[in-house]
Amino acid sequence: MGLMTREQYIESLDDGRQVWVSGRKVDRVATDAALAPMVEAVAQIYDMQTRPEFADLLTFERPDGIRGSRFYKIPETPEDLMLRRKMTSAILGEVSPTMDRFGDETVTPLFVMCDRADICDSFDERYARNAARWLDRLQRENLFMTSGNTDPKGDRSLQPYQQHDPDLYLRVVEEREDGIVISGAKFETGAPYAHVALVKPTVGNWIEENADYAVAAIVPLNAPGVRMHCRMPLTANGAGNANTYDHPLSGRFDELDTLMVFDHVFVPWDDVLFSRQPKMAAMMRAEFSRWAAQGYLVRCLSKAELLVGAALLVAEQSGTVKIPPVRSKIAQLMMHKQAIEAFVIASEASCQPSPGGYTMPEQAIQNAGRVFCSQSYHHMVQILREVVGGQPVMLPDEAMLTGAETRGDIEKFFAGAGFDARTRIRAMHLARELTGSSYAGRTQAYQLFAETPVFAQENALFASYDREGALEKARLWAGLAEEPTAAAEPALAAGR
Ligand SMILES: Cc1cc2nc3c(=O)[nH]c(=O)nc-3n(C[C@H](O)[C@H](O)[C@H](O)COP(=O)(O)OP(=O)(O)OC[C@H]3O[C@@H](n4cnc5c(N)ncnc54)[C@H](O)[C@@H]3O)c2cc1C
């Protein structure tokens, strides 16, 4: 089988998967009102790989002469890293500026396993071999793989093994000759219209007692025992029924976050990445973002560009763009966007070899970029809100613009600085989707949490920062460089 086409992708979703949206059983994912627009968005990406202007970005020629998907190619050179960034940017430019889940970053834990094959082998030689085999298959078939890290977690003050219900974290119920049986649940964005899920341990304290929970595997989304419960759509009757004049983003790109339940799901050993290995869970958690964060930062850049553009558009149509304090606010937004771009470019330009000899973005810059992006998105939204004023939350919908009895008033009172009401309301709806809609709220939560919570990102930054270099400089200028560092007397150290 070659690279999957748009038609094959759409057909492939008719595979017996069990999906509910707001408690309603989904008959056919590809045509369901809540899911169809995202299926279409992903289908467009499959299309892009056959379009001449994008084919070389989205695919590459493998050593065996077969064309493979670049999503699943570990960057071997700085050029690979650059092409990866351009591939993600091209998709965000062509399909959606705000779409998060399409597979290029969710695969990257497999890169880490191939990169760390020696360490994986010290636990079990099947693990890295399985990761490499899956990468090979994903390259050839271009399946869409999502990623589930986050468990329901129950009482956060307790360890996984201490929970009153053992399924609150995904766990290994049984290891058998032919594979493992897993039970529990994970949260996954985009799972209902993906092919497989890469499930892996969440942020945590990977002590021996949690061994049953230290499991990572690739699971087909139609596997017996998998049930997917999607949250309620962001628009009343699902994106497919939404008016895209009123809902330019939520009517197209409602990426349904899903509780994915695993009820005694059997996983053959070939698809197990590790089982009952807390040390591997700890190691992989520390390194999982090595390549994933590049995709996250490129997405943040795309969202920041849209925020700047929306500010300019509304300010132009309202005439406020001529007012210096409003320009200052827009300049603040531009500063954030430029800073994100600098993180993207700098981490790529200063790329470094990975432990296994591949090429990865410079980790401290990239980790700083992650913290910056996760923390600054809501601040950027606040600036946009100040620029666009209160009207975006008081907007008429298209029905009011076209209604025989309302049209006259709406056209008269919503016209702007040389722009008719229809044009201006359209721009304001975009601003509303970014600042004052349920889409805006979900996006802000996504930015804050979906790339792991900020405290975990800060830990990664601390770990990857050149602390020794910083200490050396401080010691030098404190006049401590020449002097041996004396340990404090025990009595003094104890504060006596
Ligand atoms: C829109 C959206 C999409 C998502 N998509 C995915 C996905 O596709 N795949 C996936 O795996 N996950 C996904 N997530 C889940 C995301 O990874 C989690 O929200 C995140 O890990 C935080 O977990 P939680 O929401 O359970 O918060 P909680 O664990 O309940 O934490 C609540 C707060 O307490 C803080 N906190 C908790 N423990 C500690 C601690 N030990 N030290 C300091 N502070 C702590 C947290 O930082 C947070 O601020 C998504 C989340 C959102 C909002």
The ligand as an SDF file (V2000), in Angstrom:
LIG
                    3D

 53 58  0  0  0  0  0  0  0  0999 V2000
   -7.9610   21.7420   24.8240 C   0  0  0  0  0  0  0  0  0  0  0  0
   -7.0810   20.6650   25.3820 C   0  0  0  0  0  0  0  0  0  0  0  0
   -6.6390   19.6430   24.5590 C   0  0  0  0  0  0  0  0  0  0  0  0
   -5.8420   18.6170   25.0720 C   0  0  0  0  0  0  0  0  0  0  0  0
   -5.4160   17.6060   24.2450 N   0  0  0  0  0  0  0  0  0  0  0  0
   -4.6720   16.6080   24.7620 C   0  0  0  0  0  0  0  0  0  0  0  0
   -4.2000   15.5200   23.9380 C   0  0  0  0  0  0  0  0  0  0  0  0
   -4.4500   15.4770   22.7460 O   0  0  0  0  0  0  0  0  0  0  0  0
   -3.5020   14.5410   24.5150 N   0  0  0  0  0  0  0  0  0  0  0  0
   -3.2140   14.5610   25.8230 C   0  0  0  0  0  0  0  0  0  0  0  0
   -2.5760   13.6500   26.2910 O   0  0  0  0  0  0  0  0  0  0  0  0
   -3.6330   15.5490   26.6430 N   0  0  0  0  0  0  0  0  0  0  0  0
   -4.3400   16.5710   26.1360 C   0  0  0  0  0  0  0  0  0  0  0  0
   -4.7550   17.5870   26.9520 N   0  0  0  0  0  0  0  0  0  0  0  0
   -4.5780   17.4570   28.3910 C   0  0  0  0  0  0  0  0  0  0  0  0
   -3.4440   18.2340   28.9730 C   0  0  0  0  0  0  0  0  0  0  0  0
   -2.2550   17.5610   28.7430 O   0  0  0  0  0  0  0  0  0  0  0  0
   -3.7560   18.3840   30.4650 C   0  0  0  0  0  0  0  0  0  0  0  0
   -4.7900   19.3340   30.5730 O   0  0  0  0  0  0  0  0  0  0  0  0
   -2.5750   18.8040   31.2730 C   0  0  0  0  0  0  0  0  0  0  0  0
   -1.6170   17.7840   31.3030 O   0  0  0  0  0  0  0  0  0  0  0  0
   -2.9690   19.1430   32.7200 C   0  0  0  0  0  0  0  0  0  0  0  0
   -3.6890   18.0820   33.2750 O   0  0  0  0  0  0  0  0  0  0  0  0
   -5.1270   18.3400   33.9180 P   0  0  0  0  0  0  0  0  0  0  0  0
   -5.9190   19.1390   32.9660 O   0  0  0  0  0  0  0  0  0  0  0  0
   -5.6650   17.0330   34.3360 O   0  0  0  0  0  0  0  0  0  0  0  0
   -4.8360   19.2750   35.1390 O   0  0  0  0  0  0  0  0  0  0  0  0
   -4.5740   18.8560   36.6480 P   0  0  0  0  0  0  0  0  0  0  0  0
   -3.5910   17.7460   36.7100 O   0  0  0  0  0  0  0  0  0  0  0  0
   -5.8680   18.6560   37.3420 O   0  0  0  0  0  0  0  0  0  0  0  0
   -3.8650   20.1470   37.1960 O   0  0  0  0  0  0  0  0  0  0  0  0
   -4.6030   21.3190   37.5300 C   0  0  0  0  0  0  0  0  0  0  0  0
   -3.6070   22.4100   37.8880 C   0  0  0  0  0  0  0  0  0  0  0  0
   -2.7640   21.9930   38.9520 O   0  0  0  0  0  0  0  0  0  0  0  0
   -1.4010   22.0850   38.5550 C   0  0  0  0  0  0  0  0  0  0  0  0
   -0.6310   20.9480   39.0660 N   0  0  0  0  0  0  0  0  0  0  0  0
   -1.0330   19.6680   39.0920 C   0  0  0  0  0  0  0  0  0  0  0  0
   -0.0450   18.8960   39.5840 N   0  0  0  0  0  0  0  0  0  0  0  0
    0.9890   19.7160   39.8650 C   0  0  0  0  0  0  0  0  0  0  0  0
    2.2830   19.5210   40.3890 C   0  0  0  0  0  0  0  0  0  0  0  0
    2.7300   18.3240   40.7550 N   0  0  0  0  0  0  0  0  0  0  0  0
    3.0970   20.5990   40.5250 N   0  0  0  0  0  0  0  0  0  0  0  0
    2.6590   21.8270   40.1860 C   0  0  0  0  0  0  0  0  0  0  0  0
    1.4290   22.0820   39.6870 N   0  0  0  0  0  0  0  0  0  0  0  0
    0.6100   21.0330   39.5360 C   0  0  0  0  0  0  0  0  0  0  0  0
   -1.4270   22.0230   37.0350 C   0  0  0  0  0  0  0  0  0  0  0  0
   -0.3180   22.6750   36.4580 O   0  0  0  0  0  0  0  0  0  0  0  0
   -2.7060   22.7470   36.7030 C   0  0  0  0  0  0  0  0  0  0  0  0
   -2.4670   24.1280   36.6570 O   0  0  0  0  0  0  0  0  0  0  0  0
   -5.5010   18.6310   26.4480 C   0  0  0  0  0  0  0  0  0  0  0  0
   -5.9220   19.6830   27.2710 C   0  0  0  0  0  0  0  0  0  0  0  0
   -6.6970   20.6900   26.7570 C   0  0  0  0  0  0  0  0  0  0  0  0
   -7.1350   21.7990   27.6680 C   0  0  0  0  0  0  0  0  0  0  0  0
  1  2  1  0
  2  3  1  0
  2 52  2  0
  3  4  2  0
  4  5  1  0
  4 50  1  0
  5  6  2  0
  6  7  1  0
  6 13  1  0
  7  8  2  0
  7  9  1  0
  9 10  1  0
 10 11  2  0
 10 12  1  0
 12 13  2  0
 13 14  1  0
 14 15  1  0
 14 50  1  0
 15 16  1  0
 16 17  1  0
 16 18  1  0
 18 19  1  0
 18 20  1  0
 20 21  1  0
 20 22  1  0
 22 23  1  0
 23 24  1  0
 24 25  2  0
 24 26  1  0
 24 27  1  0
 27 28  1  0
 28 29  2  0
 28 30  1  0
 28 31  1  0
 31 32  1  0
 32 33  1  0
 33 34  1  0
 33 48  1  0
 34 35  1  0
 35 36  1  0
 35 46  1  0
 36 37  1  0
 36 45  1  0
 37 38  2  0
 38 39  1  0
 39 40  1  0
 39 45  2  0
 40 41  1  0
 40 42  2  0
 42 43  1  0
 43 44  2  0
 44 45  1  0
 46 47  1  0
 46 48  1  0
 48 49  1  0
 50 51  2  0
 51 52  1  0
 52 53  1  0
M  END
$$$$
